[in-house]
Amino acid sequence: MRVALDEGVLEAIGGHLPGHDVHGVRQLGLKGVKNGRLLAAIADRAFDAFITNDKRMEAEGQLSGRPFAILILSATNWPVIEPHVYRIARALDEIKPGEVTRVDVGRFVPRKIRARSQER
């Protein structure tokens, strides 16, 4: 499966998705390309899946009807995602073209908030 990673998704994830041909938008020369044009470029390049953490794309209604599958990750921080990367691999194995699914890979909690909650 050919997989494109959005700018906010760490390219390190690709090394944890064996059997998939993973490319970051930077590698594809699409860095800085805005959502609608980016999704069109991914379709034009015949990718099977797109992984993003940009929840605005979904809110803007830009995801439905695409010829590729879309995974929306719940977090972007690698230490948070790494223990859950198997969920991304499983979602890629199960998702079909045109589908959009959210993948729970944990939640990043900034240190300041974490420290305050531990004081209570």
N, C-alpha and C positions, 0 to 999 in steps of 0.2 A: 504494500500500500504506500502510495506517495503522500507524504504529510507535510504541510506547510505550518510553520510556527509564527505566530504574530510577534511583533516587536517586544511586547511585554512578557513573553514566555521565554524562559532561559533555554538556550540551545543545548545545554547539558542534558536536557530531557531526552534528546535524540539518541544518546548513547545507552539509554535505558529502555529503548523500544526496539528490541531485536526483530529483524524481519521486515522492518519498515524503512523506507527511504525518506529521511527527515531533512528538511531544509528550512532555515530561518529566513524571514523576509529580507534581512540584511544580505544574506548570501545570494538571494534572487534579484538584488538590485531594486528592491521595493521599499527600502527604508524611507519613512516619512510619507508614504502614499496613504491617503485618507481612506476610511472604511469602505465606502461604495466602490471606489476605483480599485482598492486592494482586493476585495472579494471578486471583482470582475477579472482581475489579472490572475488570481488563483484558478478560477474556472478556465480561463484561456490557456493556462499552462497544464491543464488536465490533472490537477491534484485530486486525490481521493478524499482527503480530510484536511481540515484547518483547525488548529488548536489556538485558542485565544483566552485571555482573562479579561477582555474588554466587555463588561456587562452593558455598556452603552450601545454596542452594536445590536444587542437583543432588544433593548428598549426602543431603539430607533426603527425596529422592524426590518432590518436589512438582511436577516439571516434566512428567512423562509424561501423555499423554491430554488435553492442553489443546487447545482449538480454534484456537489460534494458534501460529505458529512462535516458537522461542526461540533467541536467539544469546547465547552466554556468551563475553565478551571476556576475553583473557588479561591485560589491563592496564587501568588507569584513568587514568594520567597522560597528559595531552594531548600533550606533546612526544614521548612514546613512541608513542602511537596515531597521531598525525597522518600520518606517512609511510606508514601501513598502512591508512588509512581506506578505500581502494579495496577492501580485503578484506571489510570490513563491507558495502559496497554490493553486491559480487558475491555474498556469502552471502545477502543479502536477496533478490536476484534468483533465486537457485537453491533456497532452502529452501521447504518445503511446510508447510501447517498441521499441527500435531501433532508436527513434528520438532524436535529439539534438536540444536544443533551448536555446537562450540567454534570461535572465530575467533581465530587467532594474530595479535595486533596488537602484538607485542613484549613485552618484560618490563622492568619498572621495577627498577633497581638503585639503592638508596640511596647517596648520596655517600660515606658512611663505608665501606661495603663496597667500592665502586668504588676508593676511595683505597687501602684495604688491599691489594686484589688487584694494583694497579699498583705497589706497593712491592716486591712479590715478584719 
